[in-house]
Amino acid sequence: MAKPSLSLINLIIFIIVTSSLPSLQSKPLPRFLGKLSRSSPPNSERRHQHSKPIQYETRYFPQNLDHFSFSDTPKFQQRYLVNSENWVGPQRHGPIFLYCGNEGDIVWFAENTGFVWELAPRFGAMVLFPEHRYYGESMPFGSEEEAYKNASTLSFLTAEQALADFAVLITELKRNWSAEGCPVVLFGGSYGGMLAAWMRLKYPHIAIGALASSAPILQFEDIVPTETFYDIVSNDFRRESSSCFNTIKESWDALMTIGQKQNGLLELTKTFHLCRELKKTEDLADWLESAYSYLAMVNYPYGSEFMMPLPGHPIREVCRRIDGCPDGTSTLERVFEGISVYYNYSGNADCFELEDTSDVGTDGWNWQACTEMVMPMSSSRDRSMFKTYDYNFSSFQDWCWKELNAKPRPTWITTEFGGHDIKATLKNFGSNIIFSNGLLDPWSGGSVLQNISQSIVALVTEEGAHHIDLRFSTKGDPDWLVEQRESEIKLIQGWLDEFYQEKKAAFDM
């Protein structure tokens, strides 16, 4: 019996809000990039579409639990991965490329961020992948069970503390390596991209620049319309087939109608080949919504296994199957054929579990989403293929308090990092940040899509999906992706050249 894994993704702040349809009320809360954390680390020797597996040393660094208090708080061991085989060393001021770890096991991120590994030999750089606190093996209080025990133990899980971890780690490591004069360049995708951009702004003395890929730093408060995410997902399907879009849009009413019938849940269980009898219609609706959103995020032009084994242009394949069903096929049967591209493209699954119980650390992101990472989302009536609902902060707040004893602070992120009037702010106070986005990615709607200044640059591609630029290069990369990476390399080279010139000028004085 095969069970699909929803845990393989560094990519979604999949906001779930209360539906306006009475029978589909439920969706409690936002989750970033889906269920990322894993119960076991990925295989570090897994081969990608490149010539050799990545190599690194695994080390641990004692971090303060609370960087912003001078009380005697305990420490925890932060895991980090390091590779110095290409580093030209401190005497030549070799750069350090630091990837800002996201909400999951750092090994998985390292295996899916090939761009950094491919750049290291070119720049003579060290590669450093620090793990985000409360994820993977970097657990305060000695274990995940203790770290996630209650609101008190989870209270140190914030973006601010994570950035301080990165800052302390790199400062201490540079001191230990006699590498104080070596420049640091930050990389990050999705939530990690947000951290990279924020770290460049908060710690400009630590890093000389940041590549923030698919980083929705504007997905807060009322900065972007709440329907943006789901509208982009919907547009990705509509551009492939209007009939496919309409079938999915009609499926929610069909789902609800059958679910309310006598033995309707059993009928849905059989239609969707579920391993266990369906208990609530909304559980199936969530399962479908998740797949559509993930498909939009990883709508890459080549086959990938980033989240699931998928073909190139996976949404095109979903719509081909939905539209290609024989006449007389019901709406929900068509939807099942399409959704099987995501959940069973390999054809190995006999039935489907709606939840992946192997996930570890989901509560970590739930905590972050219920405290500071509050990203309002809604689904519009006309432009969205999803069921219509408005953002309901009260319901969201109630869920967070009931489940986690947490009170959301929806304005904290913009207070801490900014977001309103971002152009003026970044132009006046920021420099050396690349915001890269593909417009097929639903998170692009919450990112920076226009150049701010000569050194804060937006690289936008029409056909790009979720941080595709950070993935390993392949022989099948389209020209636009090759050109995008070349632009990023040129900008990073410019940051380093400027750093070395200034250092030389200071030395000559």
PyMOL commands that set and color helices and strands:
alter all, ss='L'
color gray80, all
select helices_A, chain A and resi 22-24+90-92+106-111+114-123+140-142+144-147+151-154+159-176+191-202+228-238+242-259+264-271+281-297+314-323+331-344+362-369+393-404+412-417+422-429+442-446+468-470+479-508
alter helices_A, ss='H'
color red, helices_A
select strands_A, chain A and resi 57-64+75-83+96-99+126-130+184-189+209-213+433-438+456-461
alter strands_A, ss='S'
color yellow, strands_A
deselect
rebuild
show_as cartoon
